[in-house]
């Protein structure tokens, strides 16, 4: 069996099972809201000390079904996929909080639906964008299965094609599927500048306009690492009948470090 071991346990989140479970449960428990169904969400993937509160605000407020598709950026550049659309299509993802099986049926359907995706485990070996979301998903649904995808392209035509494929696969699924885009927002600028840039990116996100999100982030140099995953998921959600994205929490690293000179932004968005 193919097994992916955690790459950032002990760095982005606790490596010890008890400590990790306690951290996630504490973050989720601090959210004063009841979960309800959603088509998609956007959640950050930084270390929990920085972005855990924003991620928890998302996952505490949505119903997490047994099947999830998590789409993130390929930070490392690793992988062999021709179009840099890399799926971890078979096997199990190990976390200190437990094992998460790949939804191999859903993964196979997605590979068949989108010519720009390949089974490419090498791209996932050291990548954290999907991994950091898994303990939250496990806490909300202990029998969760996922389709992990990381992307390395930056254009709208391939992004649109992926969004269409995601919508098709979710529509044809025999039970609910939650789409999760894993992304941080603008990187390494002052809180004032980063916040202004993030507001520009959040406008098309709230309108579910994936194409405009890519245009805005390019035009204004918004270094949102998961802009392509978010754009694909937003396009899929719109095709599935979603009408808006709701920003439910925003934060930045300076709120933790006390240094507002070089910050990273984090946005939690729920799409219904």
C-alpha positions as CSV (number, residue, x, y, z in Angstrom):
1,X,0.0,0.0,0.0
2,X,1.2,3.5,-0.8
3,X,1.6,5.6,2.4
4,X,2.4,9.2,2.7
5,X,4.0,10.2,6.0
6,X,3.7,13.6,7.5
7,X,6.2,16.2,6.3
8,X,5.6,19.1,8.8
9,X,4.5,17.4,12.0
10,X,6.4,19.1,14.8
11,X,6.9,22.2,12.7
12,X,3.5,23.4,11.7
13,X,1.5,21.5,14.3
14,X,2.3,19.2,17.3
15,X,3.9,15.8,16.4
16,X,2.5,14.0,19.5
17,X,-1.0,12.6,19.0
18,X,-2.4,13.8,22.3
19,X,-1.0,17.3,21.9
20,X,-2.3,17.6,18.3
21,X,-5.7,16.4,19.2
22,X,-5.9,18.8,22.2
23,X,-4.7,21.7,20.0
24,X,-7.3,21.0,17.3
25,X,-10.2,20.4,19.7
26,X,-9.3,23.6,21.6
27,X,-9.3,25.7,18.4
28,X,-12.6,24.2,17.2
29,X,-14.1,24.5,20.7
30,X,-13.4,28.3,20.7
31,X,-15.7,28.8,17.8
32,X,-19.2,29.8,18.8
33,X,-21.2,28.6,15.9
34,X,-23.1,25.5,14.7
35,X,-22.0,23.7,11.6
36,X,-24.2,23.6,8.5
37,X,-23.8,22.3,4.9
38,X,-21.5,24.0,2.5
39,X,-20.4,23.4,-1.0
40,X,-16.8,24.6,-0.6
41,X,-14.4,26.4,1.7
42,X,-11.1,28.2,1.7
43,X,-8.8,27.7,4.7
44,X,-5.2,28.6,5.5
45,X,-2.3,26.2,5.9
46,X,0.3,27.9,8.0
47,X,1.5,26.8,11.4
48,X,-1.4,26.4,13.8
49,X,0.0,29.1,16.1
50,X,-0.5,31.6,13.3
51,X,-3.5,30.4,11.2
52,X,-5.1,27.7,13.4
53,X,-7.8,30.1,14.6
54,X,-8.8,31.1,11.1
55,X,-8.8,27.4,9.9
56,X,-10.9,26.4,12.9
57,X,-13.5,29.1,12.2
58,X,-14.0,27.4,8.8
59,X,-14.1,23.8,9.8
60,X,-16.2,24.4,12.9
61,X,-18.9,26.1,10.8
62,X,-19.2,23.5,8.0
63,X,-20.5,20.0,7.9
64,X,-17.6,17.8,7.0
65,X,-18.9,14.8,5.1
66,X,-17.0,11.5,4.6
67,X,-15.7,12.6,1.2
68,X,-13.6,15.7,0.7
69,X,-11.4,17.0,-2.1
70,X,-8.5,19.2,-0.9
71,X,-6.8,21.4,-3.5
72,X,-3.6,23.3,-2.6
73,X,-0.6,24.9,-4.2
74,X,2.6,23.0,-4.9
75,X,5.1,25.1,-2.8
76,X,8.0,22.7,-3.3
77,X,7.9,22.4,-7.1
78,X,8.4,18.7,-6.8
79,X,6.5,16.2,-9.0
80,X,6.5,14.7,-12.4
81,X,3.0,15.7,-13.8
82,X,3.3,17.2,-17.2
83,X,0.8,20.0,-16.4
84,X,1.8,20.3,-12.7
85,X,-1.6,19.0,-11.7
86,X,-0.7,16.4,-9.1
87,X,-3.1,14.0,-7.4
88,X,-2.3,11.6,-4.7
89,X,-4.6,9.0,-6.1
90,X,-4.2,5.8,-4.1
91,X,-3.1,4.9,-0.6
92,X,-3.2,6.5,2.9
93,X,-2.1,9.8,4.4
94,X,-0.7,9.3,7.9
95,X,-1.0,12.1,10.5
96,X,-0.3,12.1,14.2
97,X,-4.0,12.3,14.7
98,X,-4.8,9.2,12.7
99,X,-4.8,7.9,9.2
100,X,-6.8,9.4,6.3
101,X,-7.4,7.1,3.4
102,X,-7.5,8.4,-0.1
103,X,-10.9,8.3,-1.8
104,X,-9.6,6.2,-4.6
105,X,-12.9,6.0,-6.5
106,X,-13.3,9.8,-6.5
107,X,-9.7,10.3,-7.4
108,X,-10.0,8.0,-10.4
109,X,-13.1,9.8,-11.5
110,X,-11.3,13.2,-11.3
111,X,-8.3,11.9,-13.2
112,X,-10.7,10.7,-16.0
113,X,-12.5,14.0,-16.0
114,X,-9.5,16.4,-16.2
115,X,-6.7,15.9,-18.7
116,X,-4.4,18.3,-16.7
117,X,-4.3,16.0,-13.7
118,X,-2.0,12.9,-13.1
119,X,-1.4,10.5,-10.3
120,X,1.9,12.1,-9.0
121,X,2.8,11.1,-5.4
122,X,6.2,12.7,-5.6
123,X,4.6,16.2,-5.6
124,X,3.0,15.4,-2.3
125,X,5.9,14.0,-0.4
126,X,7.2,17.2,1.2
127,X,4.2,19.5,0.5
128,X,2.3,20.8,3.5
129,X,-0.8,22.5,1.9
130,X,-3.0,19.5,2.2
131,X,-1.4,17.9,5.2
132,X,-2.1,20.9,7.5
133,X,-5.9,20.6,6.9
134,X,-6.1,16.9,7.7
135,X,-6.2,17.0,11.5
136,X,-9.2,19.5,11.3
137,X,-11.0,17.2,8.9
138,X,-10.4,14.2,11.1
139,X,-11.6,16.0,14.2
140,X,-14.8,16.9,12.4
141,X,-15.3,13.5,10.6
142,X,-13.3,10.6,12.0
143,X,-14.0,8.4,8.9
144,X,-13.1,11.2,6.4
145,X,-11.5,10.2,3.0
146,X,-9.8,12.8,0.8
147,X,-8.6,13.4,-2.7
148,X,-5.4,15.4,-2.3
149,X,-4.4,17.7,-5.2
150,X,-1.6,20.2,-5.5
151,X,-1.2,22.5,-8.5
152,X,1.8,24.3,-10.1
153,X,0.2,26.1,-13.0
154,X,-1.0,29.7,-13.0
155,X,-3.4,30.2,-16.0
156,X,-7.1,30.4,-16.2
157,X,-7.8,27.9,-19.0
158,X,-6.4,24.9,-17.0
159,X,-8.0,26.3,-13.8
160,X,-11.4,26.5,-15.5
161,X,-11.0,23.0,-16.8
162,X,-10.2,21.7,-13.3
163,X,-13.2,23.6,-11.9
164,X,-15.5,22.0,-14.5
165,X,-14.1,18.6,-13.7
166,X,-14.5,19.1,-9.9
167,X,-18.1,20.1,-10.4
168,X,-18.8,17.1,-12.7
169,X,-17.3,14.7,-10.2
170,X,-19.1,16.2,-7.2
171,X,-22.4,16.3,-9.1
172,X,-22.1,12.6,-10.0
173,X,-21.0,11.4,-6.5
174,X,-23.4,9.2,-4.6
175,X,-23.0,11.2,-1.4
176,X,-22.0,14.7,-0.4
177,X,-18.5,16.0,-1.2
178,X,-16.9,19.1,0.4
179,X,-14.4,21.0,-1.7
180,X,-11.6,22.6,0.3
181,X,-9.1,25.1,-1.2
182,X,-6.0,25.4,0.9
183,X,-4.4,28.9,0.7
184,X,-2.7,31.6,2.7
185,X,-3.2,35.2,1.5
186,X,-0.6,37.9,0.8
187,X,3.0,37.2,2.0
188,X,5.7,39.2,3.7
189,X,4.5,42.8,3.5
190,X,3.3,45.1,6.2
191,X,-0.1,44.4,7.8
192,X,-1.5,47.6,6.2
193,X,-0.3,46.8,2.7
194,X,-1.1,43.1,3.0
195,X,-4.5,43.8,4.3
196,X,-5.3,46.1,1.4
197,X,-4.1,43.5,-1.1
198,X,-6.1,40.8,0.5
199,X,-9.2,42.9,0.3
200,X,-8.7,43.2,-3.4
201,X,-8.4,39.4,-3.7
202,X,-11.4,38.7,-1.4
203,X,-13.8,40.8,-3.6
204,X,-13.8,38.2,-6.5
205,X,-13.7,35.4,-4.0
206,X,-16.9,36.6,-2.4
207,X,-18.4,36.8,-6.0
208,X,-17.2,33.3,-6.8
209,X,-15.3,34.7,-9.8
210,X,-12.2,32.5,-10.2
211,X,-11.0,34.2,-13.4
212,X,-11.2,37.6,-11.8
213,X,-9.3,36.3,-8.8
214,X,-6.4,35.3,-11.0
215,X,-6.5,38.6,-12.8
216,X,-6.6,40.7,-9.6
217,X,-3.8,38.8,-7.9
218,X,-1.6,39.1,-10.9
219,X,-2.3,42.8,-11.6
220,X,-1.8,43.9,-8.0
221,X,0.9,41.4,-7.1
222,X,-1.1,39.7,-4.4
223,X,1.1,36.8,-3.3
224,X,-1.8,34.5,-2.4
225,X,-0.1,31.1,-2.7
226,X,-3.3,29.1,-3.3
227,X,-4.9,31.5,-5.8
228,X,-5.2,28.8,-8.4
229,X,-6.7,26.2,-6.1
230,X,-9.1,28.8,-4.8
231,X,-10.1,29.9,-8.3
232,X,-10.7,26.3,-9.4
233,X,-12.8,25.5,-6.3
234,X,-14.8,28.8,-6.7
235,X,-15.6,28.0,-10.3
236,X,-16.7,24.5,-9.4
237,X,-18.9,25.8,-6.6
238,X,-20.6,28.3,-8.9
239,X,-21.3,25.5,-11.4
240,X,-22.7,23.4,-8.5
241,X,-25.2,26.2,-7.6
242,X,-23.4,28.2,-5.0
243,X,-24.3,31.9,-4.9
244,X,-21.7,33.5,-2.6
245,X,-18.5,33.2,-0.7
246,X,-18.6,34.5,2.9
247,X,-15.5,35.7,4.6
248,X,-16.0,34.4,8.2
249,X,-12.6,35.2,9.6
250,X,-9.4,37.1,8.7
251,X,-6.1,37.3,10.6
252,X,-2.4,37.8,9.9
253,X,0.8,36.6,11.5
254,X,1.5,40.0,13.1
255,X,-1.4,39.4,15.5
256,X,0.7,36.6,17.0
257,X,4.3,37.9,16.6
258,X,3.5,41.5,17.4
259,X,5.5,42.5,14.3
260,X,3.3,44.2,11.7
261,X,6.2,44.9,9.3
262,X,6.3,41.6,7.5
263,X,3.1,39.6,7.7
264,X,1.2,36.8,6.1
265,X,-2.6,37.0,5.8
266,X,-5.1,34.3,6.5
267,X,-8.7,34.2,5.3
268,X,-11.4,31.7,6.1
269,X,-14.2,31.6,3.5
270,X,-17.3,29.4,3.3
271,X,-19.1,29.0,0.0
272,X,-22.8,28.1,-0.1
